[in-house]
Amino acid sequence: MAECNAPVFKPANAWACVWLKIIFTMVILMLIIGTLGLILLFESGRCLIKQYQYRMRYCTKGNENPELPI
């Protein structure tokens, strides 16, 4: 089982985070609907979704640690 690490990114302001949350939510929905949920069967697909969720959750704080598991 491969480890899924958090993405590295700089903190953003509140308004940018609102837009990123909207966009990332739409991307996650399109990935799940577009693949008929098959993306969830693969470790890399689940990791990608976790990384989007992590960015949405910690948008204003950022992350500098490339080896932080999620």
Distance bins in CASP14 RR format, pairs under 12 A and 6 or more apart:
PFRMAT RR
TARGET T0000
AUTHOR 0000-0000-0000
RMODE 2
METHOD distances of the structure
MODEL  1
1 42 0 0 0 0 0 1 0 0 0 0 0
1 43 1 0 0 1 0 0 0 0 0 0 0
1 44 0 0 0 0 0 1 0 0 0 0 0
1 46 0 0 0 0 0 1 0 0 0 0 0
1 47 0 0 0 0 0 1 0 0 0 0 0
1 69 0 0 0 0 0 1 0 0 0 0 0
2 42 0 0 0 0 0 1 0 0 0 0 0
2 43 1 0 1 0 0 0 0 0 0 0 0
2 44 1 0 0 1 0 0 0 0 0 0 0
2 45 0 0 0 0 0 1 0 0 0 0 0
2 46 0 0 0 0 0 1 0 0 0 0 0
2 47 1 0 0 1 0 0 0 0 0 0 0
2 48 0 0 0 0 0 1 0 0 0 0 0
2 50 0 0 0 0 0 1 0 0 0 0 0
2 69 0 0 0 0 0 1 0 0 0 0 0
3 43 0 0 0 0 1 0 0 0 0 0 0
3 44 0 0 0 0 0 1 0 0 0 0 0
3 47 0 0 0 0 1 0 0 0 0 0 0
3 50 0 0 0 0 0 1 0 0 0 0 0
3 66 0 0 0 0 0 1 0 0 0 0 0
3 67 0 0 0 0 1 0 0 0 0 0 0
3 68 0 0 0 0 0 1 0 0 0 0 0
3 69 1 0 1 0 0 0 0 0 0 0 0
3 70 0 0 0 0 1 0 0 0 0 0 0
4 42 0 0 0 0 0 1 0 0 0 0 0
4 43 1 0 0 1 0 0 0 0 0 0 0
4 44 0 0 0 0 1 0 0 0 0 0 0
4 45 0 0 0 0 1 0 0 0 0 0 0
4 46 1 0 0 1 0 0 0 0 0 0 0
4 47 1 1 0 0 0 0 0 0 0 0 0
4 48 0 0 0 0 1 0 0 0 0 0 0
4 49 0 0 0 0 1 0 0 0 0 0 0
4 50 1 0 1 0 0 0 0 0 0 0 0
4 51 1 0 0 1 0 0 0 0 0 0 0
4 52 0 0 0 0 0 1 0 0 0 0 0
4 53 0 0 0 0 0 1 0 0 0 0 0
4 54 0 0 0 0 1 0 0 0 0 0 0
4 67 0 0 0 0 0 1 0 0 0 0 0
4 68 0 0 0 0 0 1 0 0 0 0 0
4 69 1 0 0 1 0 0 0 0 0 0 0
4 70 1 0 1 0 0 0 0 0 0 0 0
5 47 0 0 0 0 1 0 0 0 0 0 0
5 48 0 0 0 0 0 1 0 0 0 0 0
5 50 0 0 0 0 1 0 0 0 0 0 0
5 51 0 0 0 0 1 0 0 0 0 0 0
5 54 0 0 0 0 1 0 0 0 0 0 0
5 63 0 0 0 0 1 0 0 0 0 0 0
5 65 0 0 0 0 1 0 0 0 0 0 0
5 66 1 0 0 1 0 0 0 0 0 0 0
5 67 1 0 1 0 0 0 0 0 0 0 0
5 68 1 0 0 1 0 0 0 0 0 0 0
5 69 1 0 1 0 0 0 0 0 0 0 0
5 70 1 0 0 1 0 0 0 0 0 0 0
6 47 0 0 0 0 0 1 0 0 0 0 0
6 50 0 0 0 0 1 0 0 0 0 0 0
6 51 1 0 0 1 0 0 0 0 0 0 0
6 52 0 0 0 0 0 1 0 0 0 0 0
6 53 0 0 0 0 0 1 0 0 0 0 0
6 54 1 0 1 0 0 0 0 0 0 0 0
6 55 0 0 0 0 1 0 0 0 0 0 0
6 57 0 0 0 0 1 0 0 0 0 0 0
6 58 0 0 0 0 1 0 0 0 0 0 0
6 61 0 0 0 0 0 1 0 0 0 0 0
6 62 0 0 0 0 1 0 0 0 0 0 0
6 63 1 0 1 0 0 0 0 0 0 0 0
6 64 0 0 0 0 1 0 0 0 0 0 0
6 65 1 0 0 1 0 0 0 0 0 0 0
6 66 1 0 0 1 0 0 0 0 0 0 0
6 67 0 0 0 0 1 0 0 0 0 0 0
6 68 1 0 1 0 0 0 0 0 0 0 0
6 69 1 0 0 1 0 0 0 0 0 0 0
6 70 1 0 1 0 0 0 0 0 0 0 0
7 20 0 0 0 0 0 1 0 0 0 0 0
7 24 0 0 0 0 0 1 0 0 0 0 0
7 47 0 0 0 0 0 1 0 0 0 0 0
7 48 0 0 0 0 1 0 0 0 0 0 0
7 50 0 0 0 0 1 0 0 0 0 0 0
7 51 1 0 1 0 0 0 0 0 0 0 0
7 52 0 0 0 0 1 0 0 0 0 0 0
7 53 0 0 0 0 0 1 0 0 0 0 0
7 54 1 0 0 1 0 0 0 0 0 0 0
7 55 1 0 1 0 0 0 0 0 0 0 0
7 56 0 0 0 0 0 1 0 0 0 0 0
7 57 0 0 0 0 0 1 0 0 0 0 0
7 58 0 0 0 0 1 0 0 0 0 0 0
7 59 0 0 0 0 0 1 0 0 0 0 0
7 62 0 0 0 0 1 0 0 0 0 0 0
7 63 1 0 0 1 0 0 0 0 0 0 0
7 64 0 0 0 0 0 1 0 0 0 0 0
7 65 0 0 0 0 0 1 0 0 0 0 0
7 66 0 0 0 0 1 0 0 0 0 0 0
7 67 0 0 0 0 0 1 0 0 0 0 0
7 68 0 0 0 0 1 0 0 0 0 0 0
7 70 0 0 0 0 1 0 0 0 0 0 0
8 51 0 0 0 0 0 1 0 0 0 0 0
8 54 0 0 0 0 0 1 0 0 0 0 0
8 55 0 0 0 0 0 1 0 0 0 0 0
8 58 0 0 0 0 0 1 0 0 0 0 0
8 62 0 0 0 0 1 0 0 0 0 0 0
8 63 1 0 1 0 0 0 0 0 0 0 0
8 64 1 0 0 1 0 0 0 0 0 0 0
8 65 1 0 0 1 0 0 0 0 0 0 0
8 66 1 0 1 0 0 0 0 0 0 0 0
8 67 0 0 0 0 1 0 0 0 0 0 0
8 68 0 0 0 0 1 0 0 0 0 0 0
9 16 0 0 0 0 0 1 0 0 0 0 0
9 17 0 0 0 0 0 1 0 0 0 0 0
9 20 0 0 0 0 1 0 0 0 0 0 0
9 24 0 0 0 0 0 1 0 0 0 0 0
9 51 0 0 0 0 1 0 0 0 0 0 0
9 52 0 0 0 0 0 1 0 0 0 0 0
9 54 0 0 0 0 1 0 0 0 0 0 0
9 55 1 0 0 1 0 0 0 0 0 0 0
9 56 0 0 0 0 0 1 0 0 0 0 0
9 57 0 0 0 0 0 1 0 0 0 0 0
9 58 0 0 0 0 1 0 0 0 0 0 0
9 59 0 0 0 0 1 0 0 0 0 0 0
9 60 0 0 0 0 0 1 0 0 0 0 0
9 61 0 0 0 0 1 0 0 0 0 0 0
9 62 1 0 1 0 0 0 0 0 0 0 0
9 63 1 0 1 0 0 0 0 0 0 0 0
9 64 0 0 0 0 1 0 0 0 0 0 0
9 65 0 0 0 0 0 1 0 0 0 0 0
9 66 0 0 0 0 0 1 0 0 0 0 0
9 68 0 0 0 0 0 1 0 0 0 0 0
10 16 0 0 0 0 0 1 0 0 0 0 0
10 17 0 0 0 0 0 1 0 0 0 0 0
10 55 0 0 0 0 0 1 0 0 0 0 0
10 58 0 0 0 0 0 1 0 0 0 0 0
10 59 0 0 0 0 0 1 0 0 0 0 0
10 60 0 0 0 0 0 1 0 0 0 0 0
10 61 0 0 0 0 0 1 0 0 0 0 0
10 62 1 0 0 1 0 0 0 0 0 0 0
10 63 0 0 0 0 1 0 0 0 0 0 0
10 64 0 0 0 0 1 0 0 0 0 0 0
11 17 0 0 0 0 1 0 0 0 0 0 0
11 20 0 0 0 0 0 1 0 0 0 0 0
11 55 0 0 0 0 0 1 0 0 0 0 0
11 58 0 0 0 0 1 0 0 0 0 0 0
11 59 1 0 0 1 0 0 0 0 0 0 0
11 60 1 0 1 0 0 0 0 0 0 0 0
11 61 1 0 1 0 0 0 0 0 0 0 0
11 62 1 0 1 0 0 0 0 0 0 0 0
11 63 0 0 0 0 1 0 0 0 0 0 0
11 64 0 0 0 0 1 0 0 0 0 0 0
12 18 0 0 0 0 1 0 0 0 0 0 0
12 19 0 0 0 0 1 0 0 0 0 0 0
12 20 1 0 0 1 0 0 0 0 0 0 0
12 21 0 0 0 0 0 1 0 0 0 0 0
12 55 0 0 0 0 1 0 0 0 0 0 0
12 56 0 0 0 0 0 1 0 0 0 0 0
12 58 0 0 0 0 0 1 0 0 0 0 0
12 59 1 0 1 0 0 0 0 0 0 0 0
12 60 1 0 0 1 0 0 0 0 0 0 0
12 61 0 0 0 0 1 0 0 0 0 0 0
12 62 1 0 0 1 0 0 0 0 0 0 0
12 63 0 0 0 0 0 1 0 0 0 0 0
13 19 0 0 0 0 0 1 0 0 0 0 0
13 20 0 0 0 0 0 1 0 0 0 0 0
13 59 0 0 0 0 1 0 0 0 0 0 0
13 60 1 0 0 1 0 0 0 0 0 0 0
13 61 0 0 0 0 0 1 0 0 0 0 0
13 62 0 0 0 0 0 1 0 0 0 0 0
14 20 0 0 0 0 0 1 0 0 0 0 0
14 21 0 0 0 0 0 1 0 0 0 0 0
14 59 0 0 0 0 1 0 0 0 0 0 0
14 60 1 0 0 1 0 0 0 0 0 0 0
14 61 0 0 0 0 0 1 0 0 0 0 0
15 21 0 0 0 0 0 1 0 0 0 0 0
15 22 0 0 0 0 0 1 0 0 0 0 0
15 59 0 0 0 0 0 1 0 0 0 0 0
15 60 0 0 0 0 0 1 0 0 0 0 0
16 22 0 0 0 0 0 1 0 0 0 0 0
16 23 0 0 0 0 0 1 0 0 0 0 0
16 24 0 0 0 0 0 1 0 0 0 0 0
16 55 0 0 0 0 0 1 0 0 0 0 0
16 56 0 0 0 0 0 1 0 0 0 0 0
16 59 1 0 0 1 0 0 0 0 0 0 0
16 60 0 0 0 0 1 0 0 0 0 0 0
16 62 0 0 0 0 0 1 0 0 0 0 0
17 23 0 0 0 0 0 1 0 0 0 0 0
17 24 0 0 0 0 0 1 0 0 0 0 0
17 55 0 0 0 0 1 0 0 0 0 0 0
17 56 1 0 0 1 0 0 0 0 0 0 0
17 57 0 0 0 0 1 0 0 0 0 0 0
17 58 0 0 0 0 1 0 0 0 0 0 0
17 59 1 1 0 0 0 0 0 0 0 0 0
17 60 1 0 1 0 0 0 0 0 0 0 0
17 61 0 0 0 0 1 0 0 0 0 0 0
17 62 0 0 0 0 0 1 0 0 0 0 0
18 24 0 0 0 0 0 1 0 0 0 0 0
18 25 0 0 0 0 0 1 0 0 0 0 0
18 56 0 0 0 0 0 1 0 0 0 0 0
18 59 0 0 0 0 1 0 0 0 0 0 0
18 60 0 0 0 0 0 1 0 0 0 0 0
19 25 0 0 0 0 0 1 0 0 0 0 0
19 26 0 0 0 0 0 1 0 0 0 0 0
19 56 0 0 0 0 0 1 0 0 0 0 0
19 59 0 0 0 0 1 0 0 0 0 0 0
20 26 0 0 0 0 0 1 0 0 0 0 0
20 27 0 0 0 0 0 1 0 0 0 0 0
20 52 0 0 0 0 1 0 0 0 0 0 0
20 53 0 0 0 0 0 1 0 0 0 0 0
20 54 0 0 0 0 0 1 0 0 0 0 0
20 55 1 0 0 1 0 0 0 0 0 0 0
20 56 1 0 0 1 0 0 0 0 0 0 0
20 57 0 0 0 0 0 1 0 0 0 0 0
20 58 0 0 0 0 0 1 0 0 0 0 0
20 59 1 0 1 0 0 0 0 0 0 0 0
20 60 0 0 0 0 0 1 0 0 0 0 0
20 62 0 0 0 0 0 1 0 0 0 0 0
21 27 0 0 0 0 0 1 0 0 0 0 0
21 28 0 0 0 0 0 1 0 0 0 0 0
21 52 0 0 0 0 1 0 0 0 0 0 0
21 53 0 0 0 0 0 1 0 0 0 0 0
21 55 0 0 0 0 1 0 0 0 0 0 0
21 56 1 0 1 0 0 0 0 0 0 0 0
21 57 0 0 0 0 1 0 0 0 0 0 0
21 58 0 0 0 0 0 1 0 0 0 0 0
21 59 1 0 0 1 0 0 0 0 0 0 0
21 60 0 0 0 0 0 1 0 0 0 0 0
22 28 0 0 0 0 0 1 0 0 0 0 0
22 29 0 0 0 0 0 1 0 0 0 0 0
22 56 0 0 0 0 1 0 0 0 0 0 0
22 59 0 0 0 0 0 1 0 0 0 0 0
23 29 0 0 0 0 0 1 0 0 0 0 0
23 30 0 0 0 0 0 1 0 0 0 0 0
23 52 0 0 0 0 1 0 0 0 0 0 0
23 55 0 0 0 0 0 1 0 0 0 0 0
23 56 0 0 0 0 1 0 0 0 0 0 0
23 59 0 0 0 0 0 1 0 0 0 0 0
24 30 0 0 0 0 0 1 0 0 0 0 0
24 31 0 0 0 0 0 1 0 0 0 0 0
24 48 0 0 0 0 0 1 0 0 0 0 0
24 49 0 0 0 0 1 0 0 0 0 0 0
24 50 0 0 0 0 0 1 0 0 0 0 0
24 51 0 0 0 0 1 0 0 0 0 0 0
24 52 1 0 1 0 0 0 0 0 0 0 0
24 53 1 0 0 1 0 0 0 0 0 0 0
24 54 0 0 0 0 0 1 0 0 0 0 0
24 55 1 0 0 1 0 0 0 0 0 0 0
24 56 1 0 1 0 0 0 0 0 0 0 0
24 57 0 0 0 0 0 1 0 0 0 0 0
24 59 0 0 0 0 1 0 0 0 0 0 0
25 31 0 0 0 0 0 1 0 0 0 0 0
25 32 0 0 0 0 0 1 0 0 0 0 0
25 49 0 0 0 0 0 1 0 0 0 0 0
25 52 0 0 0 0 1 0 0 0 0 0 0
25 53 0 0 0 0 1 0 0 0 0 0 0
25 55 0 0 0 0 0 1 0 0 0 0 0
25 56 1 0 0 1 0 0 0 0 0 0 0
26 32 0 0 0 0 0 1 0 0 0 0 0
26 33 0 0 0 0 0 1 0 0 0 0 0
26 52 0 0 0 0 0 1 0 0 0 0 0
26 56 0 0 0 0 0 1 0 0 0 0 0
27 33 0 0 0 0 0 1 0 0 0 0 0
27 34 0 0 0 0 0 1 0 0 0 0 0
27 39 0 0 0 0 0 1 0 0 0 0 0
27 48 0 0 0 0 1 0 0 0 0 0 0
27 49 0 0 0 0 1 0 0 0 0 0 0
27 51 0 0 0 0 0 1 0 0 0 0 0
27 52 1 0 0 1 0 0 0 0 0 0 0
27 53 0 0 0 0 0 1 0 0 0 0 0
27 55 0 0 0 0 0 1 0 0 0 0 0
27 56 0 0 0 0 0 1 0 0 0 0 0
28 34 0 0 0 0 0 1 0 0 0 0 0
28 35 0 0 0 0 0 1 0 0 0 0 0
28 37 0 0 0 0 0 1 0 0 0 0 0
28 39 0 0 0 0 1 0 0 0 0 0 0
28 40 0 0 0 0 0 1 0 0 0 0 0
28 45 0 0 0 0 0 1 0 0 0 0 0
28 46 0 0 0 0 0 1 0 0 0 0 0
28 48 0 0 0 0 1 0 0 0 0 0 0
28 49 1 0 1 0 0 0 0 0 0 0 0
28 50 0 0 0 0 0 1 0 0 0 0 0
28 51 0 0 0 0 0 1 0 0 0 0 0
28 52 1 0 1 0 0 0 0 0 0 0 0
28 53 1 0 0 1 0 0 0 0 0 0 0
28 54 0 0 0 0 0 1 0 0 0 0 0
28 55 0 0 0 0 0 1 0 0 0 0 0
28 56 0 0 0 0 1 0 0 0 0 0 0
29 35 0 0 0 0 0 1 0 0 0 0 0
29 37 0 0 0 0 0 1 0 0 0 0 0
29 39 0 0 0 0 0 1 0 0 0 0 0
29 49 0 0 0 0 0 1 0 0 0 0 0
29 52 0 0 0 0 0 1 0 0 0 0 0
30 36 0 0 0 0 0 1 0 0 0 0 0
30 37 0 0 0 0 0 1 0 0 0 0 0
30 39 0 0 0 0 0 1 0 0 0 0 0
30 49 0 0 0 0 0 1 0 0 0 0 0
30 52 0 0 0 0 0 1 0 0 0 0 0
31 37 0 0 0 0 1 0 0 0 0 0 0
31 38 0 0 0 0 1 0 0 0 0 0 0
31 39 1 0 1 0 0 0 0 0 0 0 0
31 40 0 0 0 0 1 0 0 0 0 0 0
31 42 0 0 0 0 0 1 0 0 0 0 0
31 44 0 0 0 0 0 1 0 0 0 0 0
31 45 1 0 0 1 0 0 0 0 0 0 0
31 46 0 0 0 0 0 1 0 0 0 0 0
31 48 1 0 0 1 0 0 0 0 0 0 0
31 49 1 0 0 1 0 0 0 0 0 0 0
31 51 0 0 0 0 0 1 0 0 0 0 0
31 52 0 0 0 0 1 0 0 0 0 0 0
32 38 0 0 0 0 1 0 0 0 0 0 0
32 39 1 0 0 1 0 0 0 0 0 0 0
32 40 1 0 0 1 0 0 0 0 0 0 0
32 41 0 0 0 0 0 1 0 0 0 0 0
32 45 0 0 0 0 1 0 0 0 0 0 0
32 46 0 0 0 0 0 1 0 0 0 0 0
32 48 0 0 0 0 0 1 0 0 0 0 0
32 49 1 0 0 1 0 0 0 0 0 0 0
32 52 0 0 0 0 0 1 0 0 0 0 0
33 39 0 0 0 0 1 0 0 0 0 0 0
33 40 0 0 0 0 0 1 0 0 0 0 0
34 40 0 0 0 0 0 1 0 0 0 0 0
35 41 0 0 0 0 1 0 0 0 0 0 0
35 42 0 0 0 0 1 0 0 0 0 0 0
35 45 0 0 0 0 1 0 0 0 0 0 0
35 48 0 0 0 0 0 1 0 0 0 0 0
35 49 0 0 0 0 0 1 0 0 0 0 0
37 45 0 0 0 0 1 0 0 0 0 0 0
37 46 0 0 0 0 0 1 0 0 0 0 0
37 49 0 0 0 0 0 1 0 0 0 0 0
38 45 0 0 0 0 1 0 0 0 0 0 0
38 46 0 0 0 0 0 1 0 0 0 0 0
39 45 1 0 1 0 0 0 0 0 0 0 0
39 46 1 0 0 1 0 0 0 0 0 0 0
39 47 0 0 0 0 0 1 0 0 0 0 0
39 48 1 0 0 1 0 0 0 0 0 0 0
39 49 1 0 0 1 0 0 0 0 0 0 0
39 50 0 0 0 0 0 1 0 0 0 0 0
39 52 0 0 0 0 0 1 0 0 0 0 0
40 46 1 0 0 1 0 0 0 0 0 0 0
40 47 0 0 0 0 0 1 0 0 0 0 0
40 48 0 0 0 0 0 1 0 0 0 0 0
40 49 1 0 0 1 0 0 0 0 0 0 0
40 50 0 0 0 0 0 1 0 0 0 0 0
42 48 0 0 0 0 1 0 0 0 0 0 0
42 49 0 0 0 0 0 1 0 0 0 0 0
43 49 0 0 0 0 0 1 0 0 0 0 0
43 50 0 0 0 0 0 1 0 0 0 0 0
44 50 0 0 0 0 0 1 0 0 0 0 0
44 51 0 0 0 0 0 1 0 0 0 0 0
45 51 0 0 0 0 1 0 0 0 0 0 0
45 52 0 0 0 0 0 1 0 0 0 0 0
46 52 0 0 0 0 0 1 0 0 0 0 0
46 53 0 0 0 0 0 1 0 0 0 0 0
46 70 0 0 0 0 0 1 0 0 0 0 0
47 53 0 0 0 0 0 1 0 0 0 0 0
47 54 0 0 0 0 0 1 0 0 0 0 0
47 69 0 0 0 0 0 1 0 0 0 0 0
47 70 0 0 0 0 1 0 0 0 0 0 0
48 54 0 0 0 0 0 1 0 0 0 0 0
48 55 0 0 0 0 0 1 0 0 0 0 0
48 70 0 0 0 0 0 1 0 0 0 0 0
49 55 0 0 0 0 0 1 0 0 0 0 0
49 56 0 0 0 0 0 1 0 0 0 0 0
49 70 0 0 0 0 0 1 0 0 0 0 0
50 56 0 0 0 0 0 1 0 0 0 0 0
50 57 0 0 0 0 0 1 0 0 0 0 0
50 68 0 0 0 0 0 1 0 0 0 0 0
50 69 0 0 0 0 1 0 0 0 0 0 0
50 70 1 0 1 0 0 0 0 0 0 0 0
51 57 0 0 0 0 0 1 0 0 0 0 0
51 58 0 0 0 0 0 1 0 0 0 0 0
51 63 0 0 0 0 0 1 0 0 0 0 0
51 66 0 0 0 0 0 1 0 0 0 0 0
51 68 0 0 0 0 0 1 0 0 0 0 0
51 69 0 0 0 0 0 1 0 0 0 0 0
51 70 1 0 0 1 0 0 0 0 0 0 0
52 58 0 0 0 0 0 1 0 0 0 0 0
52 59 0 0 0 0 0 1 0 0 0 0 0
52 70 0 0 0 0 0 1 0 0 0 0 0
53 59 0 0 0 0 0 1 0 0 0 0 0
53 70 0 0 0 0 1 0 0 0 0 0 0
54 61 0 0 0 0 0 1 0 0 0 0 0
54 62 0 0 0 0 1 0 0 0 0 0 0
54 63 1 0 0 1 0 0 0 0 0 0 0
54 65 0 0 0 0 0 1 0 0 0 0 0
54 68 0 0 0 0 1 0 0 0 0 0 0
54 69 0 0 0 0 0 1 0 0 0 0 0
54 70 1 0 1 0 0 0 0 0 0 0 0
55 61 0 0 0 0 0 1 0 0 0 0 0
55 62 0 0 0 0 1 0 0 0 0 0 0
55 63 0 0 0 0 1 0 0 0 0 0 0
55 70 0 0 0 0 0 1 0 0 0 0 0
56 62 0 0 0 0 0 1 0 0 0 0 0
57 63 0 0 0 0 0 1 0 0 0 0 0
57 70 0 0 0 0 1 0 0 0 0 0 0
58 64 0 0 0 0 0 1 0 0 0 0 0
58 65 0 0 0 0 0 1 0 0 0 0 0
58 68 0 0 0 0 0 1 0 0 0 0 0
58 70 0 0 0 0 0 1 0 0 0 0 0
61 68 0 0 0 0 0 1 0 0 0 0 0
62 68 0 0 0 0 0 1 0 0 0 0 0
63 69 0 0 0 0 0 1 0 0 0 0 0
63 70 0 0 0 0 1 0 0 0 0 0 0
END
